[in-house]
């Protein structure tokens, strides 16, 4: 196993994600597939800063300074054009994992996310160091969505072909 991989667990996305690569989703009009990832472990964030990564710190909005707790975050990038595309899994409430491809990964842009575990490949280019997704689990948040929760529970029942299991004729 490579020792220079960066593993971040129990993270969350902050601000808008752009897994679709849609320039309209990026405030600078960039088509890079990326997201801002909160680093929950402060020591890990500081190590990444020491290693030269562009780790940023959140700032409070004007008038919300009191009680504000800053969080470290870093941009993570996704490259499906690589010979080794990322393995990004969407994990639902039932813990079913779906491997997302270059097209389907955009669903993450429009969903509530509970947490994220990610393995990142470091890359040093002419403009500095970047972190590219090697593999990632994205846990979808549905617990406070009663309609989604209802249908998730319905999918757990046995899908038998017997007529008596059908609630209507």
Short mmCIF file of the C-alpha atoms (twelve columns), coordinates in Angstrom:
data_MODEL
# 
_entry.id   MODEL 
# 
loop_
_atom_site.group_PDB 
_atom_site.id 
_atom_site.type_symbol 
_atom_site.label_atom_id 
_atom_site.label_alt_id 
_atom_site.label_comp_id 
_atom_site.label_asym_id 
_atom_site.label_seq_id 
_atom_site.Cartn_x 
_atom_site.Cartn_y 
_atom_site.Cartn_z 
_atom_site.pdbx_PDB_model_num 
ATOM 1   C CA . UNK A 1   0.000   0.000   0.000   1 
ATOM 2   C CA . UNK A 2   1.215   3.499   -0.806  1 
ATOM 3   C CA . UNK A 3   2.259   5.387   2.287   1 
ATOM 4   C CA . UNK A 4   1.710   8.871   0.880   1 
ATOM 5   C CA . UNK A 5   -2.070  8.497   0.540   1 
ATOM 6   C CA . UNK A 6   -4.142  10.928  2.600   1 
ATOM 7   C CA . UNK A 7   -7.105  9.336   4.388   1 
ATOM 8   C CA . UNK A 8   -9.815  11.552  5.864   1 
ATOM 9   C CA . UNK A 9   -12.722 9.937   7.707   1 
ATOM 10  C CA . UNK A 10  -15.876 11.376  9.223   1 
ATOM 11  C CA . UNK A 11  -15.654 14.471  7.038   1 
ATOM 12  C CA . UNK A 12  -18.342 16.689  5.542   1 
ATOM 13  C CA . UNK A 13  -18.570 18.823  2.449   1 
ATOM 14  C CA . UNK A 14  -18.684 22.567  2.957   1 
ATOM 15  C CA . UNK A 15  -20.064 25.101  0.486   1 
ATOM 16  C CA . UNK A 16  -21.286 23.869  -2.908  1 
ATOM 17  C CA . UNK A 17  -19.822 20.750  -4.483  1 
ATOM 18  C CA . UNK A 18  -19.150 20.508  -8.214  1 
ATOM 19  C CA . UNK A 19  -18.860 16.809  -8.995  1 
ATOM 20  C CA . UNK A 20  -20.668 17.435  -12.290 1 
ATOM 21  C CA . UNK A 21  -17.916 19.755  -13.514 1 
ATOM 22  C CA . UNK A 22  -20.564 22.295  -14.532 1 
ATOM 23  C CA . UNK A 23  -18.960 25.764  -14.814 1 
ATOM 24  C CA . UNK A 24  -22.266 27.314  -13.645 1 
ATOM 25  C CA . UNK A 25  -21.829 25.586  -10.263 1 
ATOM 26  C CA . UNK A 26  -18.407 27.160  -9.731  1 
ATOM 27  C CA . UNK A 27  -18.163 30.780  -8.659  1 
ATOM 28  C CA . UNK A 28  -15.138 31.236  -10.950 1 
ATOM 29  C CA . UNK A 29  -16.705 29.400  -13.922 1 
ATOM 30  C CA . UNK A 30  -14.260 26.485  -13.623 1 
ATOM 31  C CA . UNK A 31  -15.242 23.067  -15.014 1 
ATOM 32  C CA . UNK A 32  -12.985 21.129  -12.606 1 
ATOM 33  C CA . UNK A 33  -14.866 18.416  -10.681 1 
ATOM 34  C CA . UNK A 34  -14.184 19.257  -7.047  1 
ATOM 35  C CA . UNK A 35  -15.505 19.814  -3.552  1 
ATOM 36  C CA . UNK A 36  -14.431 21.520  -0.356  1 
ATOM 37  C CA . UNK A 37  -13.951 18.916  2.378   1 
ATOM 38  C CA . UNK A 38  -13.915 19.718  6.092   1 
ATOM 39  C CA . UNK A 39  -11.006 18.019  7.857   1 
ATOM 40  C CA . UNK A 40  -12.418 16.966  11.257  1 
ATOM 41  C CA . UNK A 41  -9.007  16.122  12.780  1 
ATOM 42  C CA . UNK A 42  -7.209  19.386  13.580  1 
ATOM 43  C CA . UNK A 43  -3.825  17.642  13.855  1 
ATOM 44  C CA . UNK A 44  -4.283  16.134  10.385  1 
ATOM 45  C CA . UNK A 45  -5.205  19.572  9.013   1 
ATOM 46  C CA . UNK A 46  -2.047  21.054  10.516  1 
ATOM 47  C CA . UNK A 47  0.097   18.235  9.064   1 
ATOM 48  C CA . UNK A 48  -1.368  18.930  5.614   1 
ATOM 49  C CA . UNK A 49  -0.569  22.637  6.029   1 
ATOM 50  C CA . UNK A 50  3.005   21.742  7.052   1 
ATOM 51  C CA . UNK A 51  3.276   19.529  3.939   1 
ATOM 52  C CA . UNK A 52  2.323   22.473  1.721   1 
ATOM 53  C CA . UNK A 53  -1.359  21.829  0.950   1 
ATOM 54  C CA . UNK A 54  -3.699  24.807  0.621   1 
ATOM 55  C CA . UNK A 55  -5.781  24.097  3.722   1 
ATOM 56  C CA . UNK A 56  -8.126  26.955  4.549   1 
ATOM 57  C CA . UNK A 57  -9.969  28.013  7.682   1 
ATOM 58  C CA . UNK A 58  -13.621 29.061  7.699   1 
ATOM 59  C CA . UNK A 59  -14.431 32.600  8.772   1 
ATOM 60  C CA . UNK A 60  -17.586 33.839  10.487  1 
ATOM 61  C CA . UNK A 61  -20.118 35.937  8.655   1 
ATOM 62  C CA . UNK A 62  -20.348 39.531  9.789   1 
ATOM 63  C CA . UNK A 63  -22.323 39.697  13.024  1 
ATOM 64  C CA . UNK A 64  -21.889 35.962  13.753  1 
ATOM 65  C CA . UNK A 65  -18.420 36.139  15.309  1 
ATOM 66  C CA . UNK A 66  -19.528 35.266  18.847  1 
ATOM 67  C CA . UNK A 67  -19.359 31.528  19.486  1 
ATOM 68  C CA . UNK A 68  -18.064 30.818  15.975  1 
ATOM 69  C CA . UNK A 69  -15.880 27.719  15.749  1 
ATOM 70  C CA . UNK A 70  -13.612 27.776  12.689  1 
ATOM 71  C CA . UNK A 71  -13.109 24.581  10.680  1 
ATOM 72  C CA . UNK A 72  -10.269 23.523  8.434   1 
ATOM 73  C CA . UNK A 73  -11.110 22.496  4.876   1 
ATOM 74  C CA . UNK A 74  -9.311  21.566  1.674   1 
ATOM 75  C CA . UNK A 75  -10.280 21.302  -1.992  1 
ATOM 76  C CA . UNK A 76  -10.446 17.715  -3.257  1 
ATOM 77  C CA . UNK A 77  -10.478 17.050  -6.996  1 
ATOM 78  C CA . UNK A 78  -12.021 14.275  -9.089  1 
ATOM 79  C CA . UNK A 79  -10.549 13.132  -12.415 1 
ATOM 80  C CA . UNK A 80  -12.516 10.547  -14.396 1 
ATOM 81  C CA . UNK A 81  -10.265 11.095  -17.440 1 
ATOM 82  C CA . UNK A 82  -7.393  9.380   -15.643 1 
ATOM 83  C CA . UNK A 83  -6.280  5.834   -16.530 1 
ATOM 84  C CA . UNK A 84  -7.196  5.116   -12.882 1 
ATOM 85  C CA . UNK A 85  -10.565 6.834   -12.351 1 
ATOM 86  C CA . UNK A 86  -11.790 7.276   -8.790  1 
ATOM 87  C CA . UNK A 87  -14.064 4.789   -7.065  1 
ATOM 88  C CA . UNK A 88  -16.835 6.893   -5.531  1 
ATOM 89  C CA . UNK A 89  -19.575 5.039   -3.675  1 
ATOM 90  C CA . UNK A 90  -22.926 6.472   -2.662  1 
ATOM 91  C CA . UNK A 91  -24.087 4.758   0.527   1 
ATOM 92  C CA . UNK A 92  -27.790 4.937   1.354   1 
ATOM 93  C CA . UNK A 93  -29.636 4.555   4.646   1 
ATOM 94  C CA . UNK A 94  -29.758 0.773   4.184   1 
ATOM 95  C CA . UNK A 95  -25.960 0.763   3.738   1 
ATOM 96  C CA . UNK A 96  -26.299 -0.275  0.105   1 
ATOM 97  C CA . UNK A 97  -23.359 1.122   -1.842  1 
ATOM 98  C CA . UNK A 98  -23.612 2.190   -5.474  1 
ATOM 99  C CA . UNK A 99  -20.456 2.836   -7.487  1 
ATOM 100 C CA . UNK A 100 -20.880 6.164   -9.277  1 
ATOM 101 C CA . UNK A 101 -19.407 6.853   -12.709 1 
ATOM 102 C CA . UNK A 102 -18.503 10.101  -14.471 1 
ATOM 103 C CA . UNK A 103 -22.172 10.792  -15.250 1 
ATOM 104 C CA . UNK A 104 -23.894 9.626   -12.072 1 
ATOM 105 C CA . UNK A 105 -21.433 11.263  -9.640  1 
ATOM 106 C CA . UNK A 106 -23.219 14.572  -10.254 1 
ATOM 107 C CA . UNK A 107 -26.127 13.379  -8.045  1 
ATOM 108 C CA . UNK A 108 -23.975 14.273  -5.039  1 
ATOM 109 C CA . UNK A 109 -24.227 17.957  -6.018  1 
ATOM 110 C CA . UNK A 110 -27.948 17.986  -5.198  1 
ATOM 111 C CA . UNK A 111 -28.243 15.801  -2.108  1 
ATOM 112 C CA . UNK A 112 -27.898 16.042  1.617   1 
ATOM 113 C CA . UNK A 113 -24.730 14.316  2.735   1 
ATOM 114 C CA . UNK A 114 -24.322 12.903  6.243   1 
ATOM 115 C CA . UNK A 115 -20.590 12.175  6.124   1 
ATOM 116 C CA . UNK A 116 -17.688 11.328  3.842   1 
ATOM 117 C CA . UNK A 117 -14.712 8.965   4.062   1 
ATOM 118 C CA . UNK A 118 -12.067 9.518   1.405   1 
ATOM 119 C CA . UNK A 119 -8.672  8.234   0.285   1 
ATOM 120 C CA . UNK A 120 -6.752  10.915  -1.599  1 
ATOM 121 C CA . UNK A 121 -3.767  10.785  -3.948  1 
ATOM 122 C CA . UNK A 122 -1.409  13.717  -3.459  1 
ATOM 123 C CA . UNK A 123 -0.223  15.447  -6.628  1 
ATOM 124 C CA . UNK A 124 2.416   18.135  -6.900  1 
ATOM 125 C CA . UNK A 125 2.091   20.275  -10.001 1 
ATOM 126 C CA . UNK A 126 3.486   23.615  -11.161 1 
ATOM 127 C CA . UNK A 127 0.789   25.486  -9.204  1 
ATOM 128 C CA . UNK A 128 1.294   23.639  -5.924  1 
ATOM 129 C CA . UNK A 129 -0.041  20.519  -4.252  1 
ATOM 130 C CA . UNK A 130 -3.477  19.027  -4.916  1 
ATOM 131 C CA . UNK A 131 -5.457  16.101  -3.540  1 
ATOM 132 C CA . UNK A 132 -7.267  13.813  -5.997  1 
ATOM 133 C CA . UNK A 133 -9.940  11.317  -4.954  1 
ATOM 134 C CA . UNK A 134 -8.753  7.715   -5.210  1 
ATOM 135 C CA . UNK A 135 -11.785 6.265   -3.440  1 
ATOM 136 C CA . UNK A 136 -14.619 7.807   -1.470  1 
ATOM 137 C CA . UNK A 137 -17.730 6.814   0.459   1 
ATOM 138 C CA . UNK A 138 -20.502 9.405   0.493   1 
ATOM 139 C CA . UNK A 139 -23.205 8.653   3.066   1 
ATOM 140 C CA . UNK A 140 -26.538 10.117  2.017   1 
ATOM 141 C CA . UNK A 141 -28.568 11.861  4.717   1 
ATOM 142 C CA . UNK A 142 -32.258 10.924  4.638   1 
ATOM 143 C CA . UNK A 143 -33.213 10.619  8.311   1 
ATOM 144 C CA . UNK A 144 -35.032 13.957  8.459   1 
ATOM 145 C CA . UNK A 145 -36.783 13.373  5.129   1 
ATOM 146 C CA . UNK A 146 -39.956 11.418  5.990   1 
ATOM 147 C CA . UNK A 147 -40.865 10.595  2.390   1 
ATOM 148 C CA . UNK A 148 -37.443 9.187   1.508   1 
ATOM 149 C CA . UNK A 149 -37.335 7.305   4.814   1 
ATOM 150 C CA . UNK A 150 -40.764 5.795   4.137   1 
ATOM 151 C CA . UNK A 151 -39.758 4.428   0.747   1 
ATOM 152 C CA . UNK A 152 -36.395 3.228   2.017   1 
ATOM 153 C CA . UNK A 153 -38.273 1.117   4.587   1 
ATOM 154 C CA . UNK A 154 -40.637 -0.227  1.899   1 
ATOM 155 C CA . UNK A 155 -37.661 -1.486  -0.144  1 
ATOM 156 C CA . UNK A 156 -36.616 -3.698  2.770   1 
ATOM 157 C CA . UNK A 157 -39.631 -5.986  2.370   1 
ATOM 158 C CA . UNK A 158 -39.330 -9.278  0.497   1 
ATOM 159 C CA . UNK A 159 -40.177 -8.829  -3.186  1 
ATOM 160 C CA . UNK A 160 -42.145 -12.049 -3.566  1 
ATOM 161 C CA . UNK A 161 -44.208 -12.835 -6.664  1 
ATOM 162 C CA . UNK A 162 -47.016 -14.363 -4.620  1 
ATOM 163 C CA . UNK A 163 -50.370 -12.702 -5.267  1 
ATOM 164 C CA . UNK A 164 -51.232 -12.434 -1.561  1 
ATOM 165 C CA . UNK A 165 -48.255 -10.108 -1.026  1 
ATOM 166 C CA . UNK A 166 -49.693 -7.532  -3.437  1 
ATOM 167 C CA . UNK A 167 -51.660 -4.909  -1.460  1 
ATOM 168 C CA . UNK A 168 -54.060 -4.228  -4.351  1 
ATOM 169 C CA . UNK A 169 -55.662 -6.125  -7.260  1 
# 
